[in-house]
C-alpha cells in the first residue's frame, strides 16, 4: 500500500484535528496557568500535561490499526515483509499524530510563558517521543488480540488510567515512570532532575521493546517470556532511577546561570529577568538602603539562587515583578529559616513572629501597607505598623529579639514593643 494511501486512511490522520483542538481549547488554560514566564524549561515541562490525553489517543488509534490487520487476516498469509515492517507504516501516522499533539501543547505553554530566543528541553522531548511510541505499540498489540469494539475502548481507558492517575497516588516514584512529575517543572531557581528523564525513558523503552517483540513473534512462548523480561527490566530500571525522588523532579538551578553586576550590594538575577533587570536592581538598592538606615544588617550580595551561600541573601522575586513588589521580595529573604523542630512537626513558638516581622521588614524596605493586605493578617500588619511608630532603637531591638526566637525551637517571641509576648 502506498504511503500516501496509508496516511489518508489512517485513524491517526483523522483523529489529529480533534486531538489538536482538544489540547488548544480544553487544556489551554491548564497549560497556561502555572507556567513560569520566560523560562523554556518550564514551558517544556508544563506541556507534558497533555501526555495524559495524547498517550490514550495514540493507544486507541494503535488498537484500531491492529484490529484492521486482524480483520484482514494478514498474519494468515505468506507475507514477504516481517510483522514489524508491516506495522511500522501503519503506526507512523499515529505516532506523528502524538508528536503534533504534543507540539500543540508546547506552543500553547510557550506562548503563555512568552519565552524568548531559545529551545525546548531536548530531554523532555525525547521522553515524550518514547512514551508516545510506547502507548502506540501497546495499543497495536491489543488490537491484534481483540476485536475493535473491545480493543479500542479498553486500550483507551487503560492508557488513560496508566498515564493520568499515577500523579495522584501516594506512592510518589510511580508518577515518574510515565513522566507525571515533569508538568510541575520548574520555577526560575529550579532545574530538572535528570533522573526523572532516566526513569520515564527506561520504563518507556522497556514497554516499546516488549511490544515490538510481541508484534514480531506474536504468541510464541519464548517471545512472551522475553517480552515479560524486558517489561520487568524497564519497570525495575525506571523504579530504581526514581527511588528517593520527591513529587516534583527538580534540583537547584546552577548558579553559573546567574548574571551578577558589580554594584553595592551585588545583585544576581536569572537571564529570564533581563527585561526587568534595571528596574529590579534600582528598586532593590533603594530597599537595601532603607533597611540599613533602620539598622538591619544586609549582606554584600542578594541573589535569586535557590540556596544562597552563607554570605548571601535570597532575593525572593519572580518574573513579572513590579517595582511595588521588590521591597517585599528583599524583606522575605531576610526572614530566618525555620529550625528543624518546625520541619519535623514539633512545637515551634517562633512561628507566631513570621507575620509581624515580615510585615515590619517589608514596610521598612518601602512596601506600602496596601500591598501587604493579601499577604499578612490584619492584626499582624497592625502590629508592624505600631512598631514602626517607635524609635529606631526600639524597632531594632524588637526585630532582633524576635528573629532570635524564630531561630530557636523553644523560645517564645516577644511581639509587644515593651518586650511582652504580645
FENJO-V865247 format. One record per residue. SS is DSSP state (2 for helix, 1 for strand, 0 for the rest). Layout:
BEGIN
ss=SS
ss=SS
END
This chain:
BEGIN
ss=0
ss=0
ss=2
ss=2
ss=2
ss=2
ss=2
ss=2
ss=2
ss=0
ss=2
ss=2
ss=2
ss=2
ss=2
ss=2
ss=2
ss=2
ss=2
ss=2
ss=2
ss=2
ss=2
ss=2
ss=2
ss=2
ss=0
ss=2
ss=2
ss=2
ss=2
ss=2
ss=2
ss=0
ss=0
ss=0
ss=0
ss=0
ss=0
ss=2
ss=2
ss=2
ss=2
ss=2
ss=2
ss=2
ss=2
ss=2
ss=2
ss=2
ss=2
ss=2
ss=2
ss=2
ss=2
ss=2
ss=2
ss=2
ss=2
ss=2
ss=2
ss=2
ss=2
ss=2
ss=2
ss=2
ss=2
ss=2
ss=2
ss=2
ss=2
ss=2
ss=0
ss=2
ss=2
ss=2
ss=0
ss=0
ss=0
ss=0
ss=0
ss=0
ss=2
ss=2
ss=2
ss=2
ss=2
ss=2
ss=2
ss=2
ss=2
ss=2
ss=2
ss=2
ss=2
ss=2
ss=2
ss=2
ss=2
ss=2
ss=2
ss=2
ss=2
ss=2
ss=2
ss=2
ss=2
ss=2
ss=2
ss=2
ss=2
ss=2
ss=2
ss=0
ss=0
ss=0
ss=0
ss=0
ss=0
ss=0
ss=0
ss=2
ss=2
ss=2
ss=2
ss=2
ss=2
ss=2
ss=2
ss=2
ss=2
ss=2
ss=2
ss=2
ss=2
ss=2
ss=2
ss=2
ss=2
ss=2
ss=2
ss=2
ss=2
ss=2
ss=2
ss=0
ss=0
ss=2
ss=2
ss=2
ss=2
ss=2
ss=2
ss=2
ss=2
ss=2
ss=2
ss=2
ss=2
ss=2
ss=2
ss=2
ss=2
ss=2
ss=2
ss=2
ss=2
ss=2
ss=0
ss=0
ss=0
ss=2
ss=2
ss=2
ss=2
ss=2
ss=2
ss=0
ss=0
ss=0
ss=0
ss=2
ss=2
ss=2
ss=0
ss=0
ss=0
ss=0
ss=0
ss=1
ss=1
ss=1
ss=0
ss=2
ss=2
ss=2
ss=2
ss=2
ss=2
ss=2
ss=2
ss=2
ss=2
ss=2
ss=2
ss=2
ss=2
ss=2
ss=2
ss=2
ss=2
ss=2
ss=2
ss=2
ss=2
ss=2
ss=2
ss=0
ss=0
ss=0
ss=2
ss=2
ss=2
ss=2
ss=2
ss=2
ss=2
ss=2
ss=2
ss=2
ss=2
ss=2
ss=2
ss=2
ss=2
ss=2
ss=2
ss=2
ss=2
ss=2
ss=2
ss=2
ss=0
ss=0
ss=0
ss=0
ss=0
ss=0
ss=0
ss=1
ss=1
ss=1
ss=0
ss=0
ss=2
ss=2
ss=2
ss=0
ss=1
ss=1
ss=0
ss=0
ss=0
ss=0
ss=0
ss=1
ss=1
ss=1
ss=1
ss=0
ss=2
ss=2
ss=2
ss=2
ss=2
ss=2
ss=2
ss=2
ss=2
ss=2
ss=2
ss=2
ss=2
ss=2
ss=2
ss=2
ss=2
ss=2
ss=2
ss=2
ss=2
ss=2
ss=2
ss=0
ss=0
ss=0
ss=0
ss=0
ss=0
ss=0
ss=1
ss=1
ss=1
ss=0
ss=0
ss=0
ss=0
ss=0
ss=0
ss=0
ss=0
ss=1
ss=1
ss=1
ss=0
ss=0
ss=0
ss=0
ss=0
ss=0
ss=0
ss=0
ss=2
ss=2
ss=2
ss=2
ss=2
ss=2
ss=2
ss=2
ss=2
ss=2
ss=0
ss=0
ss=0
ss=0
ss=0
ss=0
ss=0
ss=2
ss=2
ss=2
ss=2
ss=0
ss=0
ss=0
ss=0
ss=0
ss=2
ss=2
ss=2
ss=2
ss=2
ss=2
ss=2
ss=2
ss=2
ss=2
ss=2
ss=2
ss=2
ss=2
ss=2
ss=2
ss=2
ss=0
ss=0
ss=0
ss=0
ss=2
ss=2
ss=2
ss=0
ss=0
ss=0
ss=0
ss=0
ss=2
ss=2
ss=2
ss=2
ss=2
ss=2
ss=2
ss=2
ss=2
ss=2
ss=2
ss=0
ss=0
ss=0
ss=2
ss=2
ss=2
ss=2
ss=2
ss=2
ss=2
ss=2
ss=2
ss=2
ss=2
ss=2
ss=2
ss=2
ss=2
ss=0
ss=0
ss=0
ss=0
ss=0
ss=0
ss=0
ss=0
ss=0
ss=0
ss=0
ss=0
ss=0
ss=0
ss=0
ss=0
END
